[in-house]
Amino acid sequence: MQRRTFLKEAGTGILGMSLLSSASCAATKHRVPDREMVRCLFVPGAPGVMDLLEKVYDKCVLGKVFPPEAPLQHNWIAPGGGYRGQWIWDTMFVVDLLSILPGKEPIIRGVFQNYWDFQPRWNARMPAHAHDMIPCMIEPGKKDWDKFPAYSQIPILAWGLERVYRHNGDKELLRQALGPLERFHEWYWRERDVTGTGLVAVGSYSGDIQHARYETFDFECNLDELKLTPHPTRKDDTGGAWYGDICAAGNTAYLILGEKSLVALAKVLGDTAMAARRTARIEKAVEAMRTHMWDEAAGTFLSVKRDTLEKVPVATIGSWIPLAAGVPTPAMAKRMAEVLAGPHWQTPLPVATVDRSDARWKSDGFWRGDVWPATNYQIASGLAAYGHEGLAAAIADKTVANAMTHGISERYDSVSGRALGVEFLGMTCTTVTMMLDGLCREHPLRLRDSVRTARVPR
């Protein structure tokens, strides 16, 4: 089943505990435990898929939900390993799959509420121009939370919210979320598009340059020459050298992706004014990316210097995220697919996090040649949306097969496929999302018909 079909079928919500009427669960009159419910909901289509599915839900989804712990006043989700706290982009991949399980609406509302609770605490301590940031992670027990992390992360909260809504139809979640979420987007444009071009950079109120890099893919090669500067136009005594001088293709695309989700969800609630505001942001940013970041020779989008718009001459994993955000024209997407299918990117396990011809490439390099399932999922999703289903399937199937062979882990060696980093990292749940969204051919997975046809009036 193709991704777009799945989202359409799931769009009005799953019918709570009536899922117990599916064949494998019909015999019980009691609440089915979550791990058993997973078997009730899905139909695997190839050997090994059910085993991977159950491990992912057990270790990467259900095993990542924790009880409230100050300042997190609601259930929260941690990535795993030594990562203690609720991150932005890790969490969105987890709640996506969690929302398929019935009865998880209160937990998911709480997870999102943790983000919205942070904003007024932050605003009370920060100058007006910094208001409404949501940090990279919210860490329980943290005393100096206004000092670290003093930076945000890849802006996919709106995308995650839309994914959840398409699964469970929870309009109460939307009513709770859209106001603070729009304010977060406005913070992003105000504090990361400081020249008003429609392209966003990275930064950190700590003034630490590596903290700024943490807003995106940590050690991405295109940010090696990053510098932090004072705000280029705002002159007051509250400013510091907080603003990165490189606009990132990946983060700009993620913000566009999030804006598109905000538009869709605003329309669900009938807020046409919000939808119009966000659409204007999208149109400006898409045009800016096509004009200033597209590089025909490289066949992809490149990051640019903030003040001169000069391209940074290295393609990285962020160069391909515009596919997921619908930024390229069809002709651009065709050129991107051609390049992605070529030797610079088709490592034995694709997609490496930097062009293999770059001198800094190393097959196990952290964001410098390794492979991450979450970015593979988003790249494959984008390729399929532009009609390049074959290449999307090749990437998705290799990613899933490698996880079956080498285990579920944070990242992988792009040549050997060897597992690297944290075992059972939460966002590696995207190995299941690839299958469920219909991106795989060799590893199909679908929801049972009784689930796909169930609906809830909302």
N, C-alpha and C positions, 0 to 999 in steps of 0.2 A: 504494500500500500504506500503510495507516494505521500510525502510530508504534507502537501497542501490538502490532500483528501483527508488525511488524519485530522488536521486542525479543524477543518470544516465539520467533520463528524463529531469531534469532541467539543465543538464550540459552545453548545448550550448546556454543558454540564453533565457529569456522571451521576447516576441515580443512587447516591448514598448506599445504604446497606441492602437495598434490593438487589445489589450485585450478588448476594448470597443465593439468588435463584439460579445462577449459572450452574451447569451440570456438576462440576466437581465440588461444589459447596452446598448443594441442595439438601444433603442429608442432615446437616447440623442445624439446631435451633438456637445455638449460642453464638456469641460474637466470635468471628473467625480471627485468630491471631494474625498479625500483620504478615508474618513470614509465610503463613499458609495462604493468606489472601493473594499474595503475589502469584502463587500457582493458579489461583482461580481466575485471575484477570487476563493472563497472557497465554498466547498460543505460539510456542517456538516452532520454527520451520526447518531447523537443521540441528545435527548433533552438536552438543556442547553449549548451545544457546541458553537452555534452561539453567544449566549450572552457572554460567556467567551471570545470568539475570539474577538468580538467587543470591549469589555472592555480592553483586553490586548493591542490591537493595539492603542486604543485611549489613554490609560493611561500609558502604559509601553513602547510603541514604538514611535508613533507620538508625544506624549506629552513630550518626553524626548529630542527632538531636539531643540537646541537653536541657535540664531544668533551669529556671531563672537563677541568675547569680549577678548581684549588683555590679555595675549599673544596668545590666541587662535584666529588665523586669519581666521578661517573657521568655518562653522557650527560645533557644538560640541554636545556631548551627555552626559547627567548627569544621575546618577542612580535614583535620587529622594530623597525626604525627606530632611534631612540636609546635604546630600552628594553633595557638589557643586564643580564640576570639572569633567573632562573626565578621568575615570578610564580605566584600560586595560580590565579586564575580563568581567565586567558588560557590557561594550560597545559592545563587540563582539557578545553577545547574542542578543542585540538589532539590530545591523546592519544586522545580519543574517535574521531576519524577515523583516526589512525595505527594504532589497534588492529584496524582492519578488514584491513589489509595483513598477509599471513602472515609469520611469522618475526620480528615486532617485539617479542615478549614480553621478551627480555632488555633491550632499550632502555627499554621502558616500566617494567619493574621498577626499573631504575636511576633513571629520572626520579622515581618516587615515593620511592625510597630517599634521594634528596637531601633530601626534607622530613624524613624520620625521622632522618637523620644530624644535622640541625640541632638537634633537641630536646635531646640530652645536652650539646652544646656550650653552648647557651643556659642550660640548667639549672645548669651548673657556675658560672655568673657571676651568676645572678639569685636573689632570695629565693623561698621555696617557693611563695608564692601566684602567682608569675609562671611557674612551671614548665610546660613542654610547649606553650608558644606555638609556632606556625609563622608566620614573618613574611610580610608582603606579597610580598617577593621575596628571593631569595638571590642575592647579586651576587658573581661571581668576582673575586678579588683584593681584596675589601673588608677593610680592617684593623679598622675600628670597627663591625663588624656588630652588636655588642650595643648600640650607640647609635643606629644607623640601618640599616634600619628597625626601630624599636622598637614596631611595631604590626603587626597582621595584615591580613587582607583578607576579602572575601566568602567564607564557608565552604562551598565546594562541592567540596572534595577527595573526600568520600565519594560524592557524585553522580558525579564523574568516574570514580572507581574502579568503581562499579557499571556505568557505561556500557562501560568497557573489558572488564569481566568478561562482560557480555552479548554482546560481540563475540567474544572469544577464549577464554573459559572457563578462564582461567589461575588455578587455585586456589592455586598457589604465591604469586602476587601477593597474594591475599587473606590467606594465612597470614602473610606478611611485613608486611602493612599494618594489619590491624584493631586490633591493640593500640595502636600509637602514634596511630592515627587517633582511637580512642575517647578517649585522653588529651588530644588536641587539642580535641575537643568539650567535654570537661570543663573545660579551660582557658577555653573560650569562655563557657560558662555561669557559671563562677566569676568571671571578670574583666569580663564584659560584661553580665551580668544581676545587677548588684550589689545590687538590692533584692529579688531572689528572686521577681519577679512572673511570670517566664516570657517576658519581653520583653528583647531585647538592644540595647544601645547601641553606640557606637563609643568608641575611646579610643586613647591612645598613651603608652608609658612615657617618651617624650621630653618630654612636656608641651606639645608644639607642637600647636595646635588644628587646623592644616591637615593634619598627619600623621594626626590622628584621623579627619578627613573622608576621607582616603585609604583607610580601611578599607571604605568603601562607594563610592558613585558620585562621588568626587572633589569636585565643586562643586554637588551636589544642593541645590536651593533650600530644602528643608525643614531644612537644617542651618545656615542663615545665622545663626541666633541661638544656635548651640551654644556651650556653656561647658564647660570641664574643671574638675572638682572633685576633692578628695581622696575616697578611698573613704568612703561614707556611714556605714559601721558598723565597719570594721576600723581600730583605733587602734594604730599602732605607728610606729617611727621610720623604716620603710622606705618609707612611702607618700608619694606626691606628688600633684599635681593632674593625674591621669592618666585620669580617668573621665568620659566624656561624659554630659551631662544630658538627652540626647534619645535615646529608644529608636526605632530605625529599622525601619519596616515591611519594607523590603527585606531587611535583614540577618537579621531574625528569621525571615522566610520562608525565606531560604536555609539557615539552620541547621536548620529543620524539614525542608526538602528533604534535607539531608545526613543527618539522623537517620533518615529513612525508608530511605535507601540503606544505612545501617549496619545497620538491622534486617534488611533483605533479605539482606545479605551475611553477617551473623552466622548467619542461618538456613541459608545454603548450607553453612557450616562446622559446623553443628550446635551453635552456641553459643547456647542458649536463654536463658541468664542475661544475656548481653549484649543480646540482642533485647528482653528484658523491661525492662532498664534504659533502653534508648533509647526504647522505647514510652512509658514513663512521662514522659520528657522531652517527647515529641511531644504527648501528650495535654494536658499542662499548658500548653505554648506555644500550641497551637491554640486552646484555650479562652481564653487571655489575649488573643490577637489578636482573636478574635471579640468578646470583651467590651469591650476597651479601644480597639482600633484601628479597628474597623469604623465607617464613617460612612455612614448611609443616604442622606443628602442628596448627598454627594459621589459616592456609588455606588462606593466603593472603600475601601481601608485607608489610614489616615493615621498618620504617626509621632506619638509622644506625648512629652510632658515626663516624664522619668524619675521625678521625685519627686511629681508631682501627677496624672500620667496625663491631663493636659489635651492635647487634640489640637492638633497643629501644622496650621494651616488652609491647607495647600497640597498638592495631589496631584502626585506626581512619578513618575518611572519605577519607583521602588521600590514604589509603591502597587499595582502590577500583578503583582509577583513572587509574591504569595500564590497566584495562580492556578496557577503551576507547581508549588507546594508542596502543593496540594490543601487549602489552608486554608479557603476559603469554603464555606459550605453551598451547595447547588444554587440556592437563592433568591438568595443573595448573588452567586454567579457570574453568574446571569441579569442582575442589576442591573449588574454590572461590564461585561458584554458590551454592554448598552444604552448605557452611558456611553462606553465605548471606541468604539462605532460613531457617536457624536455628533460635532459640530463642534469641540469642545474638544480632541479627540484625533485626529480624522481629518484631519490635515494631508495635502497631496498625497502626501507620503511619510510614512506612519505608522511607528512610534508615537513622537511627540516626547517628550523627556525631562522636560517639565514641561507642565502644563495651559496651553493656548494663551491662556486668559483671564488668566493671571498676568502682572503688569506686567514681570516679569523674563524672560519668554519672548522668545527671539530664535531665528530659524530655524537659525542656525549656532552658537548658544551652546553652549559645552562643558558638557554635562550640563544645559543650560538652554534646551533647545528643539531640539537636534540629534537625530539618529537613529543608533542603534547596532544592527547586525545581531544581536549576541549577545543583547541584551535582547528584540529582536523575536522571535527564535527561542524564547526561554523563555516569553514572553507567548502566542505562537501555540500552543505546546505545551500550556499551561494551558487556553487556550480550547477546544482540540480535546478535551482530556480531559474537560471538562465538557459536551461535546456541541455546542459552538458552532463547528463545523468551517468554516462559510462565512466567518465573520469571521476565523478563524485563517488560512484560505487567502488571503483578501484581503490580510492583512498580509504573509504569507510570500511570495506571488507578487510583490507590489510591491517587496519587499526584494530578491528575486532579480533581477527585471527591471531594477531601478535599478543593481545591481552590474554587470549585463551592459552597460548603457548608459554608466555613469560610471566604471567600473573598480572593482577590489577595494580597499577602503580602510577605515581605522579607523572612520570615522563619516561622516555625510552631512547636508547641509542638508535640513531637513524640508519646505521649500517647493520649492526648485529641484532637489533630488536631487544637487547638486554634491558631489563627493568632498571630504572634509576629513580632516586628520590624516595618519597614517602609511599609506602605500601598502602593501598586502599585510600588514597587521597579522594576527598569527596567528589571533586569535579571530574574524576575519571569515570563517574557514572555516565558520562556522555558516550561511552562505548555502547550502552543500552539505548540511549536516545537516538544514536545513529540508526540502529536497527528499527526502532519503533517509528521513526520518521520516514521509513521506507527508503533510506539512502543506500542500504546494502542490497546486494543481489544474492550473494552466497550465504548470508546469515539473516534470513528474514525473521521478523518478529511482529506480531500484531496483537491487538486487544481482542478478546473474545467477542463474537457478534453480539452477545447479550449485553456486553458493556458498551460497545459502540453504538448500539441502537437505543440505549437508555437515555432519558432526558429528564431534566428538572425544570419546571417553570420558575423563572426568576423575575 
